[in-house]
Amino acid sequence: MFDPKLKLTRDLFDKLTAAAAQLGAPLEEFCAKVLEREADKVLGSSGKKEVSEADVAKITSKLKGLGYLE
């Protein structure tokens, strides 16, 4: 089985190489960490959690109690 590969522009490759070298990290490890972090950001922000009517009522009550709503 083959490992996945990505095609990068030479400029991006050079930029990643320089960043990894500045941190003293291996290039593959640095790239994997950066890509994982960015993928988590995208996936974490794309899924909206459903809010029930009961949750809305609780939040509204708390905000009224704090004086933010009348």
N, C-alpha and C positions, 0 to 999 in steps of 0.2 A: 504494500500500500504506500502511496506517495503522500508526503507532507504537503499541506496547502502552501501556495506561494502567492505573493502579491507583486504586481508590477508597479514600480515607483519611478517618478521622474528623477533624473540625475541630481537636480537641485534639492529635491526633498530628501533623497538618500544621503547627500552630503550634509544636509542640515541635521538629520537624525544621527548620523555618524559623529558629527561635532558635538551635539548635545550629549550623547552617550559617553563620549570620551571625556567631556568636561566633568561628568559625574563619576567617571571611572567605572562605568557599568558596561557589560557586554552589549553589543548592538541588538542582538535578538531579544535579550531580556528587557532592555529598555523599550524597544518597540512594542513588545507584548504587553508591558505594563501600561504604556501610554494608550494603546488601542483598547485594552480592557477597561481602563478608567473612562475613556470617552464613550465606549459602548454602554457602560453602566449608566452614564449620564443620560444618554438618549433613551434607553429602555426604561429608566426610572421615571422620566418625565413624560413619556408617551402614554402610559396607562393611567387613566383617571379612575379613582376609586368612587364607587357609588356611595352617595350619602342618603341615608333613610330619613323619612319625615321625623322620626323620633330623635335622630341626631340633630336635625335642624332645630327642633323644639328645645333640646337641651342647650345647644349653643346660644340660641336666642335668649333663653332664660338667663344664662350666665352673663351675656353681654348686657342685658337689662339690669341685672344685679350689680354690675360694675359701673353702671351709669352711661354706657356707650349707646344704648338704645332706650327709647321711651315706650 
